[in-house]
């Protein structure tokens, strides 16, 4: 039988495999690892979440950057005036400060856009967080489920081994032939391969715990067992109560709303950037004076007094490029696209929540059906065939067929519990709850 790669853990397993909820039975006295403790460690050490926290830090820093105003410019100028040879050349020098004056609310628009981009980063972090929650729940349940499957197979192998020993005794007494003894041995030896594979799945599931954790799970938790109790979700029966909360908490809806707000703020910034920004310049220059003198021809040169000059100027760009409105068209198209994406996300979210709720109800009904008679009937049928076989009233093939049927029923029950747990976690995440197992 092919087992699922993603599953969750049911509490009823404790009634079918008392030792199956401990990965290390010899450490049964140690406190088992609870899922909530594992999830706490995942939140602290998961590498994807660490990367998202850095992205949020960068987005917060971008708000401060967006609030910066244009820096003023400082210019130092010096000039000389050449009159005639052998005559002192006056020198003029002085500073000029220029500052671009933003108009149209550009700074406020940049700040709003930066805050909306922070909201997008936050929504993306929630999406990653929910995916990490799902992966962590799957990994933890894998470890418990694989151990439960191994326990079931080991019990079946022990039952087959008992059958072989009983057949050896019956063969010596002449009750059965050698072919029947050989067939029981073949069935036992064949089933040993499944047990070996199940043991490998236990180790693989234990290693998989390290992926959401971001470090070696054995180093973090040692050889502690697992607390594999599963509490059924009590709040998933009323869709009318779940749907409004789910529509607010769904990752795709949150992201689409954040993107729509970001596109709105970007359109505002594009319009603000079309305003012309004048540049104000203020400068002071001084010219050194010179006394009167004679030129080369002996003529009198008038004295030059010392002087200062204050210069104020405003520079305004000529808006030839504003005739092209491609940036406005692009911003409006981006906003329209974001609005359509939000409507699509809400439609998809509504459909997925309704589908998840129906899967939850169907899985819960299947689990109830197994618990209310199917498991007990399968076990009673197997016990009856075993007793009948020991008394010689049933054949070995009938016993093996009953054993396979009981095993398949048990594993189908675990699959139903797995489906219920998956639907439970999906609903918990859909309405913004932290998953619990």
Buried (B, 14 or more C-beta within 10 A) or exposed (E): EEBEEBBBBBBBBBEBBEBBBBBBEEBEEEEBBBBEBBBEBBBEBBEBBEEBEEBBEEBEEBBEEBEEEBEEEEEEEEEEEEEEEEBBEBEBBBEBEBBBEBEBBBBBBBBBBBBBBBBBBBBBBBBBBBBBBBBBBBBBBBBBBBBBBBBBBBBBBEBBBEBBEBBBEBBEEEEBEEEBBEBBBEBBEEBEEBBEEBBEBBEEBBBBBBBBBBEEBEEBBEEBBBBBBBEBBEEBEEBEEBBEBBBEBBBBBBBBBBBBBBBBBBBBBBBBBBEEBEBBBBBEBEBBEBEEEEEEEEEEBEEBEEEEEEEEEEEEEEEEEEEEEEBEEEBBEBBEEBBEBBEEBBEBBBEBBBEBBEBBBBBBEBBEEBBEEBBEEBBEBBEEBBEBBEEEEBBBEEBBEBBBBBBEBBBBBBBBBBBBBBBBBBBBBBBBBEBBB
